[in-house]
Amino acid sequence: MSDDKICVAAIAGAFGVRGEVRLKSFTAEPEAMADYGPLSTEDGGATYSVTLTRPVKGGFAARLTGVATKEQADDLKGTRLYTDRDALPNLPDDEYYHADLIGLDVFDTGGVKLGAVRAVHDYGAGDMLEVFGPGLKTTVLIPFTNACVPTVDLAGGRVVADPPEGLFPDE
């Protein structure tokens, strides 16, 4: 997967019998996924213009160009849809796209490597960085707040974390 593509939605299956799909949005403003131009599959093999028709439980019902039947919509279940990075808006200095954070090395304030960011989750109380690294049997979740993650250096490929005591072994 190229770094210039960002996943903005996934097809959760057919919606109805006339070729509509149910889309799950991965954008901050869920309906904005349709504003980023034609969306393509991960391999770039197919491109779809998206027209949102209505909100539904867990996402939106939408029409995709070239999808006219329930069977065609069913065949796309699980397909992730991507847009060009350039289509996304620029963010303020203290905000980041999840895709930019995944893979960054995580160091403590003393310069010791704690691991790398595997994922970013939001369980309703704010973003959490999922970190896995040396000496860990499972991943660790670090609150993505200024207090726990004072430095994000995208150019340097790292974040500096000051995690709550006891999250990592040998603290």
C-alpha distance (Angstrom), angle and dihedral (degrees) to the residues before:
residue distance angle dihedral
M1 . . .
S2 3.76 . .
D3 3.80 120.0 .
D4 3.80 90.1 -129.3
K5 3.84 92.3 68.5
I6 3.80 123.4 76.8
C7 3.82 125.2 -166.6
V8 3.81 108.9 -123.4
A9 3.82 102.8 164.8
A10 3.78 146.4 6.8
I11 3.78 129.6 -146.9
A12 3.81 108.6 -119.8
G13 3.82 93.9 -172.0
A14 3.77 141.5 -82.0
F15 3.79 121.9 -30.4
G16 3.77 112.0 -154.6
V17 3.79 125.6 -27.7
R18 3.82 102.2 -73.2
G19 3.79 101.3 77.0
E20 3.78 100.6 -87.3
V21 3.80 117.9 141.0
R22 3.78 132.5 -149.5
L23 3.81 109.2 -122.3
K24 3.78 126.1 -160.4
S25 3.80 110.8 -152.9
F26 3.81 124.9 -140.9
T27 3.81 95.0 -173.1
A28 3.82 126.7 105.9
E29 3.79 89.4 -119.4
P30 3.82 99.9 41.2
E31 3.80 96.6 -151.9
A32 3.83 90.7 51.6
M33 3.83 91.3 79.6
A34 3.81 88.4 85.4
D35 3.83 91.7 53.4
Y36 3.80 96.5 65.8
G37 3.79 96.2 80.6
P38 3.77 125.6 -109.3
L39 3.80 111.6 -11.1
S40 3.79 121.9 -139.6
T41 3.79 136.8 -157.6
E42 3.79 119.0 -103.8
D43 3.80 93.1 -97.4
G44 3.81 92.0 43.8
G45 3.81 89.6 -121.4
A46 3.80 94.2 127.3
T47 3.78 133.7 29.4
Y48 3.80 126.0 -163.9
S49 3.77 134.8 -168.8
V50 3.80 106.7 -141.1
T51 3.79 126.6 -142.7
L52 3.79 114.7 -177.1
T53 3.80 110.3 -143.2
R54 3.81 102.7 -178.0
P55 3.79 143.4 -28.5
V56 3.81 114.6 -92.2
K57 3.79 133.2 178.7
G58 3.80 108.0 -65.0
G59 3.80 96.5 7.8
F60 3.77 141.6 -27.3
A61 3.78 137.4 -44.6
A62 3.79 108.2 -126.7
R63 3.76 144.2 173.6
L64 3.80 118.9 -129.4
T65 3.78 122.4 -161.5
G66 3.78 111.0 -102.9
V67 3.81 94.7 19.1
A68 3.80 109.8 107.7
T69 3.81 107.0 147.4
K70 3.79 137.8 54.8
E71 3.81 88.9 -119.1
Q72 3.82 92.1 55.9
A73 3.82 89.8 47.9
D74 3.83 91.3 48.0
D75 3.81 90.4 52.2
L76 3.83 89.7 58.6
K77 3.81 95.4 55.4
G78 3.81 109.7 132.5
T79 3.81 94.1 18.6
R80 3.80 113.1 140.0
L81 3.80 117.9 -143.1
Y82 3.79 122.7 -144.4
T83 3.78 137.4 -165.8
D84 3.78 131.5 -161.5
R85 3.78 112.6 -89.2
D86 3.81 88.9 -126.2
A87 3.83 90.0 63.1
L88 3.81 91.6 64.0
P89 3.80 120.5 88.8
N90 3.79 120.6 -106.8
L91 3.80 113.0 -103.0
P92 3.79 130.7 -135.9
D93 3.82 116.0 -98.2
D94 3.81 94.8 -95.6
E95 3.84 97.4 48.2
Y96 3.80 127.9 80.0
Y97 3.76 139.5 -173.6
H98 3.81 111.1 -114.8
A99 3.81 88.9 -126.8
D100 3.83 88.9 61.3
L101 3.80 92.9 53.9
I102 3.80 98.6 46.9
G103 3.80 110.3 96.3
L104 3.81 96.7 19.6
D105 3.79 115.8 135.6
V106 3.80 114.6 -114.4
F107 3.81 119.8 -142.1
D108 3.78 129.5 179.7
T109 3.80 120.6 -124.0
G110 3.83 89.4 -92.2
G111 3.81 92.5 57.4
V112 3.83 97.3 -104.5
K113 3.79 113.5 141.5
L114 3.80 110.7 -118.1
G115 3.81 96.4 179.7
A116 3.78 138.5 -89.2
V117 3.80 134.5 -63.9
R118 3.82 109.0 -98.9
A119 3.80 98.3 175.9
V120 3.78 144.7 -16.2
H121 3.81 117.9 -125.6
D122 3.78 134.0 -173.0
Y123 3.78 113.1 -161.9
G124 3.79 92.4 174.6
A125 3.79 101.6 -82.2
G126 3.81 97.7 74.3
D127 3.77 137.7 -66.8
M128 3.80 121.7 -46.2
L129 3.80 125.4 -162.3
E130 3.80 113.1 -135.9
V131 3.81 106.3 -145.2
F132 3.79 130.0 -172.8
G133 3.76 125.5 -179.7
P134 3.80 150.6 127.8
G135 3.79 115.5 -21.7
L136 3.80 93.8 12.8
K137 3.80 121.8 121.1
T138 3.80 92.5 -171.7
T139 3.76 135.3 15.4
V140 3.81 121.4 -83.1
L141 3.80 125.0 -139.7
I142 3.80 116.1 -139.0
P143 3.81 119.0 -169.7
F144 3.81 107.7 -114.7
T145 3.79 95.4 -132.9
N146 3.79 131.4 127.3
A147 3.82 89.1 -108.1
C148 3.83 95.1 53.7
V149 3.81 98.4 32.1
P150 3.80 106.7 30.4
T151 3.83 96.0 165.3
V152 3.79 133.0 43.5
D153 3.81 113.1 179.4
L154 3.81 106.5 -177.0
A155 3.81 93.0 172.6
G156 3.81 90.6 51.8
G157 3.80 93.0 43.4
R158 3.78 95.3 -124.5
V159 3.77 147.6 97.5
V160 3.79 127.5 -151.8
A161 3.79 113.1 -137.8
D162 3.77 132.9 -167.4
P163 3.82 97.7 -168.6
P164 3.79 123.5 -168.7
E165 3.81 112.3 -87.2
G166 3.78 115.6 -85.5
L167 3.82 99.2 25.6
F168 3.78 94.0 106.5
P169 3.82 128.1 42.4
D170 3.81 117.3 -105.0
E171 3.78 94.0 27.5
